Amino acid sequence: MAKVMKAMVRKALSQLLGAALIGSYVLSPASAADKVTFLTSWFAQAEHGGFYQAKATGLYEKAGLDVTIKTGGPQVNGTQLLLAGDADFIMGYDIQVLKGREQKLPLVTVASSFQFDLQGIMAHDDVADLAALKGRPVLIAGSSRVTFWPWLRAKYGYTDDQIRPYTFNLQPFFADKTIAQQGYLSSEPYQALQQNEKVKFFLFADGGYPPYGSTIVTTEKMIAEKPDVVARFVKASLEGWRDYMETPAPGNGLIKADNPKMTDGQIAFALEKLKETKAVDGGDAAKLGIGIITADRYKQIYDFLVAGELLDAKTEWQKAFDDRFVKDLKIGVK
């Protein structure tokens, strides 16, 4: 009788254990895709193509991620939304991150879409180079006073009395042949082309301006609590950039869905410029892989800001980036 009872108890325990294991498998968070929100810096465009490509072609899904891409804009404060937990990652900028670290904000750059900043100055075609714009009016946004403008002052002798407000409307530029204006390599020159305006574009990076372009930024908390999610998001996004530069149609479909005003012509122009300048796979990325960020480069950005009295020298610049998620990937390296 005792043996029968023991056997029954063992059987019951076995059944309970089996049920518990099945239940834990079904309810385990690991069996469901991790939800991630990524906030871009502007309305959807080719400059965001890698992320849209990863979404469109299932790279995020394959990585176990359910990614929502939200578009930024002139009234969207990405840093604020990131720190408030409304986004897990944002498309950021090195100067923004370092200024945040100066204020003890836990911002961290984990990868970069482009190996250089796409910003520059668009001028009329009679201008020889950036040095030739000394003394001439230049349209810039208010935020540019603490990013590239101090660099232009130091390198080319520009003065603040040259500044005119840029409202993202190109009509003042078209109307006055003496004016130059800030812009993106892949954007404003296309608008000028549509107006049959002959222009020249001077990329700041060609003159040594050090920041990366369109970085992936997250928080110390995200890295500490969900390093695997960070690693999977970074890897899938950079694979998206590799694929987008070769076969962009899937990503372009989602870009146009998110931004109906985006035209095929604008996308094609931007892609041509990204390829022409090797923004994604040139520079350090040619040897170290798409998305790479390095300590040497971040130190250059820090030094530039400190020299221009734009950043407190005591800022812990080493905490502003974390290259662990990109340094061994070698995506796109042949």
C-alpha positions, 0 to 999 in steps of 0.5 A, a space after each residue: 500500500 505504501 509503495 502504491 501511495 509513493 508511486 501516486 505521489 511521484 506521478 502527481 509531482 511529475 505532472 505538476 512539474 511538467 505543467 509548470 515547465 509548459 506554463 513557464 515556456 508559454 508565459 516567458 517574456 523571452 518567447 515574445 519579441 521585445 518591444 522597442 521604440 526608436 525616435 528619429 530626428 526628423 520626418 522620414 527620409 533616405 537618411 533614416 533608410 537603414 532603420 526603415 529597411 530593418 523594419 521592412 525586411 524583417 531584420 528586427 523581427 528576426 532579432 526578436 524585436 518588435 520595433 516602432 519607428 517614430 518620426 521627429 521634427 522641429 518641435 520634438 525634443 528627442 532627448 527629453 522623450 528618451 529620458 522620460 522613457 517614451 523612447 528606448 533609442 533616439 537618432 542623436 548627435 555627439 554634441 548633444 550627448 556630450 552637452 548632456 553628459 556635462 549636465 550629468 544626463 545619462 545619455 550614451 551613444 552606441 553606434 553611428 549611421 554615418 561616419 561624418 556629419 552631413 551638415 554643411 553650407 550651401 552657397 551660390 555657384 560664384 563662391 569658391 570655398 568656405 573661406 570665401 564666405 567670411 563677411 557674407 550673410 549666412 542663414 543658420 538655425 539658432 541651435 547651430 550657434 553652439 554646434 558648427 558655428 564656433 568651428 567656422 569662426 575659429 577655422 575661417 574667421 567668421 563673425 556673429 554679425 554674419 548670422 541671419 535666421 534660418 527658418 527652413 525656408 529656402 526662398 531668402 536664399 534663392 532671392 539673394 545671391 549674396 546669401 549662403 545657408 546651412 543645409 544637409 548634403 542630401 537635402 537642400 541642394 536637391 531643392 535648389 536643383 528643383 528650382 534650377 538654381 546653380 549652387 555649391 555645397 561645402 561639407 563641414 567634414 571635408 574641413 575637419 569638423 569631427 562629429 559623427 552623423 545620425 547616431 544611435 543614442 540610448 541611456 545608461 539604464 537601458 544598457 545596464 538593464 537590457 544589454 541584449 536588447 541594445 545589442 540586437 537593435 544595434 546589429 539589426 539596424 546596421 544590417 539594415 543600413 548595409 542592405 538599404 545601400 544595395 536594395 533600398 526599395 523595401 525601406 523606401 516604401 515605409 519611408 513614403 508611408 511615414 512621410 507622404 510628402 517624400 518624393 522618389 526624386 528626393 530619395 534617389 538624390 539623397 541615396 546618390 550623395 550617401 553612396 558618393 561620399 561613402 557616408 555609411 561605409 567609408 572612413 573607419 567603417 571601411 575596416 571596422 564595419 558599418 556603425 563603428 564609433 571609436 574612442 579616438 574620434 570621440 576624444 576629437 569631438 570633446 577636444 573641439 568642444 572644449 577648445 571652443 569653450 562649448 563644453 566644460 573640460 571636466 565633462 566625462 567624455 568617456 561615458 558619452 559613448 559605448 563601443 561594445 555593441 559595434 566594435 566586433 560586428 564588422 558589418 559590411 567589411 569585405 
